[in-house]
Amino acid sequence: MGIGPSDLPSAGLDRGVLERAGDELVETLRALIRIPSINPVPADAPDGETIAARWIAGALAEAGLEPEVLELVPGRGSVFGRLRGDGTGGDPLLLLSHLDVVPAPAEPWSHGPFDGDLDDGYIWGRGAVDMKNLLAMELTVVRMLAAEARAAGRDPASDPIPGLTRDILFASTADEEAGGLNGIGWIVDERPELVRAAAAINESGAVATTFGGRRFYPIGVAEKGYAVYRLTVHGVWGHGSMPRDDNAVIRAAAAIGRLAVQGGPRPTGVMRAFLDGVADHVEEAPARLLRALASEDPRLGEAALDAICEPVPARVIRALLRDTVSPTIVHGGVKYNVIPGEATIELDCRVLPGTSEADMRETIVGRLGDLAAHVDIDLVIHAPPVAAPVDSELYAVLARSVVDHDPAGIPLPFMVPFATDAKHMAVLGVPTYGFSPLQLAPDEPFMERFHGVDERVGVDALHWGLPVLYDVVRRFCG
Ligand SMILES: [Zn+2]
């Protein structure tokens, strides 16, 4: 990729303006963490998402915009706003985020999960990583642009922002953590004009990851699909005093054992480009390992996977190189002395591009082997993988903006193993990029903070990311 000489718009920003915006970003994130917008919605706090949506709408209104809060279900609000360009640059850019967070686990946190504490250089709390950080960053960029319009004597609610050729859409929606049907899914169906764009920026990407002494920024361009199945295992009811092999839970246990043996690796285009891209920048021994992971030969790939000693990257890479099957829920039995004639197993399957739902089902039947005759397989929910082009104008802007702010940084396209609201944007044909720019120290275990205890994000990392995102927006829309 040709990285031209830096002509940073943010370099043109007054240092004081950037500092103040960075401080505003920190306070915005803390305020958002203090609103427990938990999903699944707790009975004692039923309207967290709407409170968060209204808080953001207040900030947008204060900046001079005319935001809209919409609810499909009472208490489950989403918020939308628009900045105008002069219309000469093409379709809008969407800044997308989700308002909801997962519940905080009961284990002790060193800072309350909904206190938004600022301590030891970090902002602590549920959502600091997933994903109120990028939400706050997107909101801050929108406020900065609105302030520039006001300073130029324009009304940000109706006039074009100085220098913008495209509109910028802001959308922060409910319910992502449960599939988005009460948030972005509903909006895509009922109010697509609020989110229809040339491209979107969303969570999961551009977080600095150090490997082999080099700093990489994996930009999210693809995510795996999923298929959830409910397996009903049949057996024969009987008296617990007389054991029998056709006991449904014995069959279910055997089935789980077979299903849990994962298949061989299959590197897809994005993953091959990523692994080869990392290999190009590291020493010979790790480079050889990475090229083996990217290889078409499953035996080479499997051996390379076994050679990765670090458990977290090994788990991520393993998941990204194959279709995966995770048994997650098991039910069986009615009474201690009754041999059950039926048991159910739920399977969370994540599929690579190129694997259809029918392929996945065939894999399950194959793994069950002779047990398949005793098992009914029902599909619960399914969404195909999604991908955004790497050879696009926005991807080039994302990569270049990272390098301008970290000349030693190496941006690379990446796939994530999980699903985000990008799945819903794909219905509208909007390519969605995972880009939540954060510069981290080499030893930060960022991945483990998603949904974890003591979720937190560094203040310096946020201050670094803000002008990166600002530049992306200015460049793509300028
Ligand atoms: Zn998220």
Residues whose N, C-alpha, C, O or C-beta is under 5 A from the ligand:
A	BS01	ZN	D130 M131 E203
